[in-house]
Amino acid sequence: MKVYIISLYQSETEKNKLLATLLNKYGHDVCFINAISGSDINAIYYYSLIGTYLEKTKILLTPSELGCLLSHKEALSDFVATGESHALILEDDVIIDDLGLEKLLSIINNIQLFDGFINIGGQYSIHSSRKNIEGKIIQNSPDICKIDNDYLYLLQRTFAYLIASADALKILVLMNDHPFIMDDYVYIYKNAKVKNFYLSSIFSHPVDLAKSTIENERIIRPKLNNTDKLIRRIYSEIKKTVYFKVLRIKSFFKILLKLIDHNLFK
């Protein structure tokens, strides 16, 4: 399988060389993508790109988030051009080992069962949000969960995912229209029409994010009013309770979200 490793350092570091060697050992074709650093993005170029997402979501795209998206855009563009059916996209801080790669082969051997985007790790280290993601187990050994779309807002990170060419193309169409936060999976679901999202924790990610530029920028990002995100969170919490079935308020929230989608609710 074609594997893209997004890195500021290409194949020059020892860690990247080890990553490539380990992936090659399992028959994968490794290609390094030169990552775009947010600090290298011209201010005029930055402001010319962030307006649409800000208008739609009331979320300010940070420079590092824009660089992240542009880096993934390059990887997905190269992948689609190959004509291959699936690819694995990695960021260079991914932690992989032989066991994880053997589990990856198990997923690849059954890839036809998964029509969508497969996130393959890193959720357990994010404020324990992974345990709150609900869905249906599709496969065991390794476990693969088809995520309930009402819980997509809990899914984070883009450091390791499997993607089909059809879904990569859908995301590229949206990227070409305007940038967005690469791990805003609710936005991708709604606007790129990628309908199915899966999760399997076979690769890991560093827990200490103190030196992560993208995470540090997210901490200081100005918080704007985001009614859509708030309602989705309230809805998912209510869905966990017994009162959900009794009060039958699902239709109410769906109508409310439709009003937001059509800019009729402020």
Summary of the structure (lengths in Angstrom):
residues: 266
radius of gyration: 18.7
end to end distance: 46.2
largest distance: 59.2
contacts: 790
relative contact order: 0.15
helix: 50%
strand: 17%
